[in-house]
Amino acid sequence: MLKNTFKYISIIILISMFSCAKRGSITGGAKDTIPPTLVSSFPKNFSTDFKGNEITLTFDEYIKLKNANKQLIISPPLKYEPLITPLSVSNFIKIEIRDTLSPNTTYSLNFGQSITDNNEGNPLSQFKYVFSTGSHIDSLKLRGIIRDSYEKHVDNFVSVMLYEVNENFKDSTIYKEFPRYITNTLDSLRTFQFENLKEGKYLLVALKDKSSNNKFNPKDDKIGFLKNYITIPNDTVYELELFKETLPTKTFKPIQASGNRILLPYEGKQSYKTTAPKIVLKNNGEAVETVVTQFPKKDSLQIWYKPIKTDSLSLEVEKDQYKKKYNVRIKDQKKDTLNITAVQNGTLHFRDRFTLETTTPLVKFDKTKIKLVNKDSTAVEFTTDYDVFDQKLYLDFTKEPLQKYNFTFLPGALTDLFEKSNDTLSYKLNTQDLSDYGNLILNLKNVKRFPIIVELTNKKGDVVLASDYSEGKTTLEFNLVQPEVFTVRVIYDDNKNKKYDSGSYLEKRYSEEVFYNQEEFDVRANWDRNETIDLIIPFNPEVEKKTDEKKKKQAEKKRKAF
């Protein structure tokens, strides 16, 4: 009986322990997704007749500032940034204004996504503190959208500015002065909106402001602008296209790079490929034979000359109205020698030309010393094309599928400026089957004018994979392209120079018009795609607004997941 009693007591204890454990389990509760709330401000938000230089914002929980230097937008901008404290976790923010405020002006401080709660990082999105140094708060609004004139995607953190057009306004104002009002697209938007504006006449400008100084620097910044001034109030939704200006020709002090080469740093890279400046190198007043090429991946020209025993050379540069003279001290240095490298190694695609790069510029070609044969040792006809500016030799021929080719360059086939020739070179190439490639046919509707440049780019739009030029045809075939997801870009080549040209703020000239197709085309191996693209798509601000809201939600979702 005692044994049974102990048995029952043990069962009761086990049940009790199980029940207690079940009641005491910790689930953690629901995740906090509520952003902090402003409970008080001094002076009050939307105050008028503001006289002080200090603002205190108090919240219902502990908060922290995140990237306030990029997220906080003050409009009109201040010459000196306000002092914001504390930088540590707190339930309040103190803002000390260290600038003289303009009279009868409405100021807004938009904190963007910078104010977050301490625990979960929930942002108090687009919180604004507004005050006026006058008797009323300006309440007019203006909105619009930012695009890039050439690239597929728009930069983030684009500043949009309004300059008041009055008796003091000049075209040069944007280079020297702060705007009257400023807003920013921040990191997830393409649309912009101004609030708390006053009635007036303005110049509307957008800047990808790399130095964050609210002034236009053509060397570093992209710009978008409207040729005509705007008046406020109005209900227009404006569209601004960002572009990078082509800098005017400017050269800098030359540098001797070797015993037969001088480097000339420059600005104006976009135009040098087709219209390089005239460069004359002289020794004691006598012109020296030179070849001018591009220094790879640098904004510098290479001036090649045959070695000379001299202490200095004079260098004269001339392009349009630009003229500059330099004196270059010459030292005894090691000389560059001929070296030849093949761009393709192994597989040669049907749309590519076999390409050789040379370290020194070539001046002579002996085609009789270049042989091309297929796998049956049958000679194959080919053509050559030398790009002296980029120091590239292109060799093209009719390629057959699943074929092997062998290029042989006998000694003396290629000779450079310094009369140095190649040793025997041999390059083995092969082609793939036609079924390894795809074909894309584009039917263009509503082309506004001709000629046009049609480019197939990668998904990001930063690499051109194939292109065609049309002076009237609207059906273009891109055959035997490598499998890829393509984006289509169409450039209206209005000056007929077969390249995209950007605009100029001072000349009040927009960039050449570019159309980006929103749909991407996945061209797979052994596939044919026949697509129609309508080049007239009406601008719909509501669609753009919804797209921006979707992007914003996606960015917030990623942030929380992280």
Beta strands, then each sheet from edge to edge (+ up, - down):
strand 1: 38-42
strand 2: 54-65
strand 3: 73-75
strand 4: 83-85
strand 5: 90-96
strand 6: 106-110
strand 7: 115-117
strand 8: 128-132
strand 9: 140-148
strand 10: 159-164
strand 11: 181-184
strand 12: 191-197
strand 13: 200-208
strand 14: 222-225
strand 15: 230-232
strand 16: 237-242
strand 17: 250-251
strand 18: 255-258
strand 19: 261-267
strand 20: 278-283
strand 21: 286-288
strand 22: 290-294
strand 23: 300-305
strand 24: 312-319
strand 25: 322-329
strand 26: 340-342
strand 27: 346-347
strand 28: 354-358
strand 29: 362-365
strand 30: 370-374
strand 31: 383-387
strand 32: 392-396
strand 33: 404-409
strand 34: 414-416
strand 35: 425-430
strand 36: 438-445
strand 37: 452-457
strand 38: 464-470
strand 39: 475-481
strand 40: 484-492
strand 41: 514-516
strand 42: 521-523
strand 43: 528-534
sheet 1: 1+ 2- 5+ 4-
sheet 2: 1+ 2- 7+
sheet 3: 3+ 6- 8+
sheet 4: 12+ 9- 16-
sheet 5: 11+ 10- 13+ 14-
sheet 6: 11+ 10- 13+ 15-
sheet 7: 17+ 19- 18+
sheet 8: 17+ 19- 23+ 22-
sheet 9: 21+ 20- 24+ 25-
sheet 10: 26+ 28- 32+ 31-
sheet 11: 27+ 35+ 33- 30+
sheet 12: 29+ 34-
sheet 13: 39+ 36- 43-
sheet 14: 38+ 37- 40+ 41-
sheet 15: 38+ 37- 40+ 42-
end
